Amino acid sequence: METITILTLCLVFIIILYIGYRLGLKKAKIEVHKKWEKIVPDIRKDAVKKSREVLTGKFSEQLAPYLPHFPYSPTEARFIGNPIDFIVFKGIDNKEPEEVIFIEVKSQKSKLSTKERKLRDIIKKKKVSWEEYRISL
């Protein structure tokens, strides 16, 4: 065979390989796109559901003192939000404070976060103190 024929065959072979490669990429993109079209609606539904649960939880946290079974007077509870939901100053309404209570409100099956568990443990070990900070202007 002549050199030109061999070069032409090599060039045709390389072009066919390139076209096959490009077609394979295009097919893979189409398959991935189809797969995402099937998955995305479920992902969105799940995200919306979780978002609603979080919003419901946040809303419930702030309403907790006004719900029927809240064990303390709503006027003695102060909403903090993070990292503890409420601090209750039991007896403060009668001008006779007798106890400070930390409350974390949870709804449904939610669990304490790592930070909340650590704070709970610190409070239970009575590693709580009082400080007065004075500002001089």
Chimera marker file (.cmm) of the C-alpha trace (Angstrom):
<marker_set name="trace">
<marker id="1" x="0.000" y="0.000" z="0.000" r="1" g="1" b="0" radius="0.5"/>
<marker id="2" x="1.004" y="3.470" z="-0.642" r="1" g="1" b="0" radius="0.5"/>
<marker id="3" x="1.825" y="5.888" z="2.111" r="1" g="1" b="0" radius="0.5"/>
<marker id="4" x="-1.001" y="8.229" z="1.071" r="1" g="1" b="0" radius="0.5"/>
<marker id="5" x="-3.558" y="5.395" z="1.281" r="1" g="1" b="0" radius="0.5"/>
<marker id="6" x="-2.323" y="4.417" z="4.737" r="1" g="1" b="0" radius="0.5"/>
<marker id="7" x="-2.454" y="8.041" z="5.908" r="1" g="1" b="0" radius="0.5"/>
<marker id="8" x="-5.959" y="8.431" z="4.447" r="1" g="1" b="0" radius="0.5"/>
<marker id="9" x="-7.145" y="5.272" z="6.231" r="1" g="1" b="0" radius="0.5"/>
<marker id="10" x="-5.602" y="6.474" z="9.501" r="1" g="1" b="0" radius="0.5"/>
<marker id="11" x="-7.259" y="9.865" z="9.092" r="1" g="1" b="0" radius="0.5"/>
<marker id="12" x="-10.654" y="8.260" z="8.334" r="1" g="1" b="0" radius="0.5"/>
<marker id="13" x="-10.225" y="5.973" z="11.360" r="1" g="1" b="0" radius="0.5"/>
<marker id="14" x="-9.396" y="8.939" z="13.625" r="1" g="1" b="0" radius="0.5"/>
<marker id="15" x="-12.400" y="10.891" z="12.295" r="1" g="1" b="0" radius="0.5"/>
<marker id="16" x="-14.702" y="7.895" z="12.916" r="1" g="1" b="0" radius="0.5"/>
<marker id="17" x="-13.318" y="7.551" z="16.458" r="1" g="1" b="0" radius="0.5"/>
<marker id="18" x="-13.895" y="11.260" z="17.102" r="1" g="1" b="0" radius="0.5"/>
<marker id="19" x="-17.459" y="11.125" z="15.767" r="1" g="1" b="0" radius="0.5"/>
<marker id="20" x="-18.153" y="8.034" z="17.892" r="1" g="1" b="0" radius="0.5"/>
<marker id="21" x="-16.743" y="9.761" z="20.945" r="1" g="1" b="0" radius="0.5"/>
<marker id="22" x="-18.895" y="12.879" z="20.374" r="1" g="1" b="0" radius="0.5"/>
<marker id="23" x="-22.022" y="10.759" z="19.786" r="1" g="1" b="0" radius="0.5"/>
<marker id="24" x="-21.301" y="8.815" z="22.978" r="1" g="1" b="0" radius="0.5"/>
<marker id="25" x="-20.980" y="12.054" z="24.949" r="1" g="1" b="0" radius="0.5"/>
<marker id="26" x="-24.227" y="13.368" z="23.516" r="1" g="1" b="0" radius="0.5"/>
<marker id="27" x="-26.034" y="10.107" z="24.341" r="1" g="1" b="0" radius="0.5"/>
<marker id="28" x="-24.653" y="10.154" z="27.891" r="1" g="1" b="0" radius="0.5"/>
<marker id="29" x="-25.817" y="13.767" z="28.369" r="1" g="1" b="0" radius="0.5"/>
<marker id="30" x="-29.303" y="12.847" z="27.151" r="1" g="1" b="0" radius="0.5"/>
<marker id="31" x="-29.464" y="9.867" z="29.531" r="1" g="1" b="0" radius="0.5"/>
<marker id="32" x="-28.286" y="11.956" z="32.479" r="1" g="1" b="0" radius="0.5"/>
<marker id="33" x="-30.833" y="14.652" z="31.602" r="1" g="1" b="0" radius="0.5"/>
<marker id="34" x="-33.645" y="12.067" z="31.444" r="1" g="1" b="0" radius="0.5"/>
<marker id="35" x="-32.561" y="10.629" z="34.796" r="1" g="1" b="0" radius="0.5"/>
<marker id="36" x="-32.559" y="14.110" z="36.369" r="1" g="1" b="0" radius="0.5"/>
<marker id="37" x="-36.003" y="14.838" z="34.913" r="1" g="1" b="0" radius="0.5"/>
<marker id="38" x="-37.287" y="11.807" z="36.831" r="1" g="1" b="0" radius="0.5"/>
<marker id="39" x="-35.414" y="12.562" z="40.068" r="1" g="1" b="0" radius="0.5"/>
<marker id="40" x="-35.771" y="16.350" z="40.388" r="1" g="1" b="0" radius="0.5"/>
<marker id="41" x="-39.528" y="16.446" z="41.171" r="1" g="1" b="0" radius="0.5"/>
<marker id="42" x="-39.017" y="14.038" z="44.086" r="1" g="1" b="0" radius="0.5"/>
<marker id="43" x="-36.037" y="16.038" z="45.339" r="1" g="1" b="0" radius="0.5"/>
<marker id="44" x="-38.100" y="19.235" z="45.180" r="1" g="1" b="0" radius="0.5"/>
<marker id="45" x="-41.040" y="17.635" z="47.009" r="1" g="1" b="0" radius="0.5"/>
<marker id="46" x="-38.688" y="16.395" z="49.716" r="1" g="1" b="0" radius="0.5"/>
<marker id="47" x="-37.033" y="19.822" z="50.032" r="1" g="1" b="0" radius="0.5"/>
<marker id="48" x="-40.413" y="21.558" z="50.324" r="1" g="1" b="0" radius="0.5"/>
<marker id="49" x="-41.563" y="19.005" z="52.914" r="1" g="1" b="0" radius="0.5"/>
<marker id="50" x="-38.416" y="19.496" z="55.013" r="1" g="1" b="0" radius="0.5"/>
<marker id="51" x="-38.675" y="23.267" z="54.687" r="1" g="1" b="0" radius="0.5"/>
<marker id="52" x="-42.279" y="23.156" z="55.918" r="1" g="1" b="0" radius="0.5"/>
<marker id="53" x="-41.260" y="20.967" z="58.845" r="1" g="1" b="0" radius="0.5"/>
<marker id="54" x="-38.505" y="23.398" z="59.811" r="1" g="1" b="0" radius="0.5"/>
<marker id="55" x="-40.825" y="26.400" z="59.517" r="1" g="1" b="0" radius="0.5"/>
<marker id="56" x="-43.512" y="24.603" z="61.519" r="1" g="1" b="0" radius="0.5"/>
<marker id="57" x="-40.932" y="23.792" z="64.178" r="1" g="1" b="0" radius="0.5"/>
<marker id="58" x="-39.690" y="27.402" z="64.329" r="1" g="1" b="0" radius="0.5"/>
<marker id="59" x="-43.261" y="28.685" z="64.537" r="1" g="1" b="0" radius="0.5"/>
<marker id="60" x="-44.153" y="26.126" z="67.217" r="1" g="1" b="0" radius="0.5"/>
<marker id="61" x="-41.098" y="27.103" z="69.253" r="1" g="1" b="0" radius="0.5"/>
<marker id="62" x="-42.297" y="30.674" z="69.575" r="1" g="1" b="0" radius="0.5"/>
<marker id="63" x="-45.890" y="29.656" z="70.338" r="1" g="1" b="0" radius="0.5"/>
<marker id="64" x="-44.948" y="27.020" z="72.913" r="1" g="1" b="0" radius="0.5"/>
<marker id="65" x="-45.542" y="29.172" z="76.032" r="1" g="1" b="0" radius="0.5"/>
<marker id="66" x="-49.093" y="29.857" z="74.884" r="1" g="1" b="0" radius="0.5"/>
<marker id="67" x="-49.988" y="26.223" z="74.232" r="1" g="1" b="0" radius="0.5"/>
<marker id="68" x="-52.207" y="24.484" z="76.817" r="1" g="1" b="0" radius="0.5"/>
<marker id="69" x="-49.654" y="22.079" z="78.304" r="1" g="1" b="0" radius="0.5"/>
<marker id="70" x="-46.704" y="24.472" z="78.660" r="1" g="1" b="0" radius="0.5"/>
<marker id="71" x="-45.674" y="23.982" z="82.306" r="1" g="1" b="0" radius="0.5"/>
<marker id="72" x="-44.731" y="27.605" z="83.074" r="1" g="1" b="0" radius="0.5"/>
<marker id="73" x="-46.305" y="31.032" z="82.896" r="1" g="1" b="0" radius="0.5"/>
<marker id="74" x="-45.820" y="32.546" z="79.418" r="1" g="1" b="0" radius="0.5"/>
<marker id="75" x="-44.970" y="35.893" z="81.012" r="1" g="1" b="0" radius="0.5"/>
<marker id="76" x="-42.025" y="34.316" z="82.820" r="1" g="1" b="0" radius="0.5"/>
<marker id="77" x="-40.603" y="32.752" z="79.641" r="1" g="1" b="0" radius="0.5"/>
<marker id="78" x="-38.150" y="34.646" z="77.448" r="1" g="1" b="0" radius="0.5"/>
<marker id="79" x="-37.588" y="33.467" z="73.892" r="1" g="1" b="0" radius="0.5"/>
<marker id="80" x="-33.899" y="33.234" z="72.991" r="1" g="1" b="0" radius="0.5"/>
<marker id="81" x="-34.111" y="31.021" z="69.903" r="1" g="1" b="0" radius="0.5"/>
<marker id="82" x="-30.551" y="29.876" z="69.605" r="1" g="1" b="0" radius="0.5"/>
<marker id="83" x="-28.886" y="27.872" z="71.111" r="1" g="1" b="0" radius="0.5"/>
<marker id="84" x="-31.658" y="27.535" z="73.741" r="1" g="1" b="0" radius="0.5"/>
<marker id="85" x="-35.276" y="28.290" z="72.868" r="1" g="1" b="0" radius="0.5"/>
<marker id="86" x="-36.462" y="29.714" z="76.190" r="1" g="1" b="0" radius="0.5"/>
<marker id="87" x="-35.220" y="30.764" z="79.561" r="1" g="1" b="0" radius="0.5"/>
<marker id="88" x="-37.941" y="30.712" z="82.197" r="1" g="1" b="0" radius="0.5"/>
<marker id="89" x="-37.545" y="32.875" z="85.280" r="1" g="1" b="0" radius="0.5"/>
<marker id="90" x="-39.913" y="30.997" z="87.559" r="1" g="1" b="0" radius="0.5"/>
<marker id="91" x="-41.531" y="33.279" z="90.137" r="1" g="1" b="0" radius="0.5"/>
<marker id="92" x="-40.466" y="36.544" z="88.471" r="1" g="1" b="0" radius="0.5"/>
<marker id="93" x="-44.151" y="37.531" z="88.008" r="1" g="1" b="0" radius="0.5"/>
<marker id="94" x="-44.544" y="37.566" z="91.805" r="1" g="1" b="0" radius="0.5"/>
<marker id="95" x="-41.254" y="39.440" z="92.205" r="1" g="1" b="0" radius="0.5"/>
<marker id="96" x="-39.911" y="36.344" z="93.942" r="1" g="1" b="0" radius="0.5"/>
<marker id="97" x="-37.654" y="34.570" z="91.428" r="1" g="1" b="0" radius="0.5"/>
<marker id="98" x="-36.994" y="31.045" z="92.645" r="1" g="1" b="0" radius="0.5"/>
<marker id="99" x="-35.520" y="29.190" z="89.683" r="1" g="1" b="0" radius="0.5"/>
<marker id="100" x="-34.053" y="29.677" z="86.204" r="1" g="1" b="0" radius="0.5"/>
<marker id="101" x="-35.060" y="26.988" z="83.710" r="1" g="1" b="0" radius="0.5"/>
<marker id="102" x="-33.627" y="26.430" z="80.250" r="1" g="1" b="0" radius="0.5"/>
<marker id="103" x="-36.143" y="25.015" z="77.762" r="1" g="1" b="0" radius="0.5"/>
<marker id="104" x="-35.513" y="23.532" z="74.340" r="1" g="1" b="0" radius="0.5"/>
<marker id="105" x="-38.732" y="23.039" z="72.357" r="1" g="1" b="0" radius="0.5"/>
<marker id="106" x="-38.868" y="20.068" z="70.005" r="1" g="1" b="0" radius="0.5"/>
<marker id="107" x="-41.663" y="19.014" z="67.687" r="1" g="1" b="0" radius="0.5"/>
<marker id="108" x="-42.506" y="15.589" z="66.343" r="1" g="1" b="0" radius="0.5"/>
<marker id="109" x="-39.438" y="13.352" z="66.107" r="1" g="1" b="0" radius="0.5"/>
<marker id="110" x="-36.751" y="16.034" z="66.130" r="1" g="1" b="0" radius="0.5"/>
<marker id="111" x="-33.772" y="15.421" z="68.384" r="1" g="1" b="0" radius="0.5"/>
<marker id="112" x="-31.341" y="17.640" z="70.216" r="1" g="1" b="0" radius="0.5"/>
<marker id="113" x="-28.427" y="18.829" z="68.122" r="1" g="1" b="0" radius="0.5"/>
<marker id="114" x="-24.888" y="18.140" z="69.285" r="1" g="1" b="0" radius="0.5"/>
<marker id="115" x="-24.595" y="21.730" z="70.538" r="1" g="1" b="0" radius="0.5"/>
<marker id="116" x="-27.912" y="21.450" z="72.408" r="1" g="1" b="0" radius="0.5"/>
<marker id="117" x="-26.872" y="18.159" z="74.038" r="1" g="1" b="0" radius="0.5"/>
<marker id="118" x="-23.579" y="19.693" z="75.175" r="1" g="1" b="0" radius="0.5"/>
<marker id="119" x="-25.383" y="22.702" z="76.649" r="1" g="1" b="0" radius="0.5"/>
<marker id="120" x="-27.878" y="20.413" z="78.405" r="1" g="1" b="0" radius="0.5"/>
<marker id="121" x="-25.002" y="18.458" z="79.934" r="1" g="1" b="0" radius="0.5"/>
<marker id="122" x="-23.215" y="21.635" z="81.068" r="1" g="1" b="0" radius="0.5"/>
<marker id="123" x="-26.412" y="22.910" z="82.705" r="1" g="1" b="0" radius="0.5"/>
<marker id="124" x="-27.080" y="19.553" z="84.383" r="1" g="1" b="0" radius="0.5"/>
<marker id="125" x="-23.527" y="19.607" z="85.799" r="1" g="1" b="0" radius="0.5"/>
<marker id="126" x="-24.402" y="23.055" z="87.201" r="1" g="1" b="0" radius="0.5"/>
<marker id="127" x="-21.555" y="24.711" z="85.314" r="1" g="1" b="0" radius="0.5"/>
<marker id="128" x="-23.597" y="27.921" z="85.219" r="1" g="1" b="0" radius="0.5"/>
<marker id="129" x="-22.481" y="31.223" z="86.666" r="1" g="1" b="0" radius="0.5"/>
<marker id="130" x="-23.581" y="34.825" z="87.076" r="1" g="1" b="0" radius="0.5"/>
<marker id="131" x="-21.632" y="37.809" z="85.823" r="1" g="1" b="0" radius="0.5"/>
<marker id="132" x="-22.326" y="41.477" z="85.949" r="1" g="1" b="0" radius="0.5"/>
<marker id="133" x="-20.900" y="43.580" z="83.152" r="1" g="1" b="0" radius="0.5"/>
<marker id="134" x="-20.829" y="47.336" z="83.696" r="1" g="1" b="0" radius="0.5"/>
<marker id="135" x="-20.482" y="49.803" z="80.884" r="1" g="1" b="0" radius="0.5"/>
<marker id="136" x="-18.851" y="53.141" z="81.550" r="1" g="1" b="0" radius="0.5"/>
<marker id="137" x="-19.846" y="55.823" z="79.106" r="1" g="1" b="0" radius="0.5"/>
<link id1="1" id2="2" r="1" g="1" b="0" radius="0.2"/>
<link id1="2" id2="3" r="1" g="1" b="0" radius="0.2"/>
<link id1="3" id2="4" r="1" g="1" b="0" radius="0.2"/>
<link id1="4" id2="5" r="1" g="1" b="0" radius="0.2"/>
<link id1="5" id2="6" r="1" g="1" b="0" radius="0.2"/>
<link id1="6" id2="7" r="1" g="1" b="0" radius="0.2"/>
<link id1="7" id2="8" r="1" g="1" b="0" radius="0.2"/>
<link id1="8" id2="9" r="1" g="1" b="0" radius="0.2"/>
<link id1="9" id2="10" r="1" g="1" b="0" radius="0.2"/>
<link id1="10" id2="11" r="1" g="1" b="0" radius="0.2"/>
<link id1="11" id2="12" r="1" g="1" b="0" radius="0.2"/>
<link id1="12" id2="13" r="1" g="1" b="0" radius="0.2"/>
<link id1="13" id2="14" r="1" g="1" b="0" radius="0.2"/>
<link id1="14" id2="15" r="1" g="1" b="0" radius="0.2"/>
<link id1="15" id2="16" r="1" g="1" b="0" radius="0.2"/>
<link id1="16" id2="17" r="1" g="1" b="0" radius="0.2"/>
<link id1="17" id2="18" r="1" g="1" b="0" radius="0.2"/>
<link id1="18" id2="19" r="1" g="1" b="0" radius="0.2"/>
<link id1="19" id2="20" r="1" g="1" b="0" radius="0.2"/>
<link id1="20" id2="21" r="1" g="1" b="0" radius="0.2"/>
<link id1="21" id2="22" r="1" g="1" b="0" radius="0.2"/>
<link id1="22" id2="23" r="1" g="1" b="0" radius="0.2"/>
<link id1="23" id2="24" r="1" g="1" b="0" radius="0.2"/>
<link id1="24" id2="25" r="1" g="1" b="0" radius="0.2"/>
<link id1="25" id2="26" r="1" g="1" b="0" radius="0.2"/>
<link id1="26" id2="27" r="1" g="1" b="0" radius="0.2"/>
<link id1="27" id2="28" r="1" g="1" b="0" radius="0.2"/>
<link id1="28" id2="29" r="1" g="1" b="0" radius="0.2"/>
<link id1="29" id2="30" r="1" g="1" b="0" radius="0.2"/>
<link id1="30" id2="31" r="1" g="1" b="0" radius="0.2"/>
<link id1="31" id2="32" r="1" g="1" b="0" radius="0.2"/>
<link id1="32" id2="33" r="1" g="1" b="0" radius="0.2"/>
<link id1="33" id2="34" r="1" g="1" b="0" radius="0.2"/>
<link id1="34" id2="35" r="1" g="1" b="0" radius="0.2"/>
<link id1="35" id2="36" r="1" g="1" b="0" radius="0.2"/>
<link id1="36" id2="37" r="1" g="1" b="0" radius="0.2"/>
<link id1="37" id2="38" r="1" g="1" b="0" radius="0.2"/>
<link id1="38" id2="39" r="1" g="1" b="0" radius="0.2"/>
<link id1="39" id2="40" r="1" g="1" b="0" radius="0.2"/>
<link id1="40" id2="41" r="1" g="1" b="0" radius="0.2"/>
<link id1="41" id2="42" r="1" g="1" b="0" radius="0.2"/>
<link id1="42" id2="43" r="1" g="1" b="0" radius="0.2"/>
<link id1="43" id2="44" r="1" g="1" b="0" radius="0.2"/>
<link id1="44" id2="45" r="1" g="1" b="0" radius="0.2"/>
<link id1="45" id2="46" r="1" g="1" b="0" radius="0.2"/>
<link id1="46" id2="47" r="1" g="1" b="0" radius="0.2"/>
<link id1="47" id2="48" r="1" g="1" b="0" radius="0.2"/>
<link id1="48" id2="49" r="1" g="1" b="0" radius="0.2"/>
<link id1="49" id2="50" r="1" g="1" b="0" radius="0.2"/>
<link id1="50" id2="51" r="1" g="1" b="0" radius="0.2"/>
<link id1="51" id2="52" r="1" g="1" b="0" radius="0.2"/>
<link id1="52" id2="53" r="1" g="1" b="0" radius="0.2"/>
<link id1="53" id2="54" r="1" g="1" b="0" radius="0.2"/>
<link id1="54" id2="55" r="1" g="1" b="0" radius="0.2"/>
<link id1="55" id2="56" r="1" g="1" b="0" radius="0.2"/>
<link id1="56" id2="57" r="1" g="1" b="0" radius="0.2"/>
<link id1="57" id2="58" r="1" g="1" b="0" radius="0.2"/>
<link id1="58" id2="59" r="1" g="1" b="0" radius="0.2"/>
<link id1="59" id2="60" r="1" g="1" b="0" radius="0.2"/>
<link id1="60" id2="61" r="1" g="1" b="0" radius="0.2"/>
<link id1="61" id2="62" r="1" g="1" b="0" radius="0.2"/>
<link id1="62" id2="63" r="1" g="1" b="0" radius="0.2"/>
<link id1="63" id2="64" r="1" g="1" b="0" radius="0.2"/>
<link id1="64" id2="65" r="1" g="1" b="0" radius="0.2"/>
<link id1="65" id2="66" r="1" g="1" b="0" radius="0.2"/>
<link id1="66" id2="67" r="1" g="1" b="0" radius="0.2"/>
<link id1="67" id2="68" r="1" g="1" b="0" radius="0.2"/>
<link id1="68" id2="69" r="1" g="1" b="0" radius="0.2"/>
<link id1="69" id2="70" r="1" g="1" b="0" radius="0.2"/>
<link id1="70" id2="71" r="1" g="1" b="0" radius="0.2"/>
<link id1="71" id2="72" r="1" g="1" b="0" radius="0.2"/>
<link id1="72" id2="73" r="1" g="1" b="0" radius="0.2"/>
<link id1="73" id2="74" r="1" g="1" b="0" radius="0.2"/>
<link id1="74" id2="75" r="1" g="1" b="0" radius="0.2"/>
<link id1="75" id2="76" r="1" g="1" b="0" radius="0.2"/>
<link id1="76" id2="77" r="1" g="1" b="0" radius="0.2"/>
<link id1="77" id2="78" r="1" g="1" b="0" radius="0.2"/>
<link id1="78" id2="79" r="1" g="1" b="0" radius="0.2"/>
<link id1="79" id2="80" r="1" g="1" b="0" radius="0.2"/>
<link id1="80" id2="81" r="1" g="1" b="0" radius="0.2"/>
<link id1="81" id2="82" r="1" g="1" b="0" radius="0.2"/>
<link id1="82" id2="83" r="1" g="1" b="0" radius="0.2"/>
<link id1="83" id2="84" r="1" g="1" b="0" radius="0.2"/>
<link id1="84" id2="85" r="1" g="1" b="0" radius="0.2"/>
<link id1="85" id2="86" r="1" g="1" b="0" radius="0.2"/>
<link id1="86" id2="87" r="1" g="1" b="0" radius="0.2"/>
<link id1="87" id2="88" r="1" g="1" b="0" radius="0.2"/>
<link id1="88" id2="89" r="1" g="1" b="0" radius="0.2"/>
<link id1="89" id2="90" r="1" g="1" b="0" radius="0.2"/>
<link id1="90" id2="91" r="1" g="1" b="0" radius="0.2"/>
<link id1="91" id2="92" r="1" g="1" b="0" radius="0.2"/>
<link id1="92" id2="93" r="1" g="1" b="0" radius="0.2"/>
<link id1="93" id2="94" r="1" g="1" b="0" radius="0.2"/>
<link id1="94" id2="95" r="1" g="1" b="0" radius="0.2"/>
<link id1="95" id2="96" r="1" g="1" b="0" radius="0.2"/>
<link id1="96" id2="97" r="1" g="1" b="0" radius="0.2"/>
<link id1="97" id2="98" r="1" g="1" b="0" radius="0.2"/>
<link id1="98" id2="99" r="1" g="1" b="0" radius="0.2"/>
<link id1="99" id2="100" r="1" g="1" b="0" radius="0.2"/>
<link id1="100" id2="101" r="1" g="1" b="0" radius="0.2"/>
<link id1="101" id2="102" r="1" g="1" b="0" radius="0.2"/>
<link id1="102" id2="103" r="1" g="1" b="0" radius="0.2"/>
<link id1="103" id2="104" r="1" g="1" b="0" radius="0.2"/>
<link id1="104" id2="105" r="1" g="1" b="0" radius="0.2"/>
<link id1="105" id2="106" r="1" g="1" b="0" radius="0.2"/>
<link id1="106" id2="107" r="1" g="1" b="0" radius="0.2"/>
<link id1="107" id2="108" r="1" g="1" b="0" radius="0.2"/>
<link id1="108" id2="109" r="1" g="1" b="0" radius="0.2"/>
<link id1="109" id2="110" r="1" g="1" b="0" radius="0.2"/>
<link id1="110" id2="111" r="1" g="1" b="0" radius="0.2"/>
<link id1="111" id2="112" r="1" g="1" b="0" radius="0.2"/>
<link id1="112" id2="113" r="1" g="1" b="0" radius="0.2"/>
<link id1="113" id2="114" r="1" g="1" b="0" radius="0.2"/>
<link id1="114" id2="115" r="1" g="1" b="0" radius="0.2"/>
<link id1="115" id2="116" r="1" g="1" b="0" radius="0.2"/>
<link id1="116" id2="117" r="1" g="1" b="0" radius="0.2"/>
<link id1="117" id2="118" r="1" g="1" b="0" radius="0.2"/>
<link id1="118" id2="119" r="1" g="1" b="0" radius="0.2"/>
<link id1="119" id2="120" r="1" g="1" b="0" radius="0.2"/>
<link id1="120" id2="121" r="1" g="1" b="0" radius="0.2"/>
<link id1="121" id2="122" r="1" g="1" b="0" radius="0.2"/>
<link id1="122" id2="123" r="1" g="1" b="0" radius="0.2"/>
<link id1="123" id2="124" r="1" g="1" b="0" radius="0.2"/>
<link id1="124" id2="125" r="1" g="1" b="0" radius="0.2"/>
<link id1="125" id2="126" r="1" g="1" b="0" radius="0.2"/>
<link id1="126" id2="127" r="1" g="1" b="0" radius="0.2"/>
<link id1="127" id2="128" r="1" g="1" b="0" radius="0.2"/>
<link id1="128" id2="129" r="1" g="1" b="0" radius="0.2"/>
<link id1="129" id2="130" r="1" g="1" b="0" radius="0.2"/>
<link id1="130" id2="131" r="1" g="1" b="0" radius="0.2"/>
<link id1="131" id2="132" r="1" g="1" b="0" radius="0.2"/>
<link id1="132" id2="133" r="1" g="1" b="0" radius="0.2"/>
<link id1="133" id2="134" r="1" g="1" b="0" radius="0.2"/>
<link id1="134" id2="135" r="1" g="1" b="0" radius="0.2"/>
<link id1="135" id2="136" r="1" g="1" b="0" radius="0.2"/>
<link id1="136" id2="137" r="1" g="1" b="0" radius="0.2"/>
</marker_set>
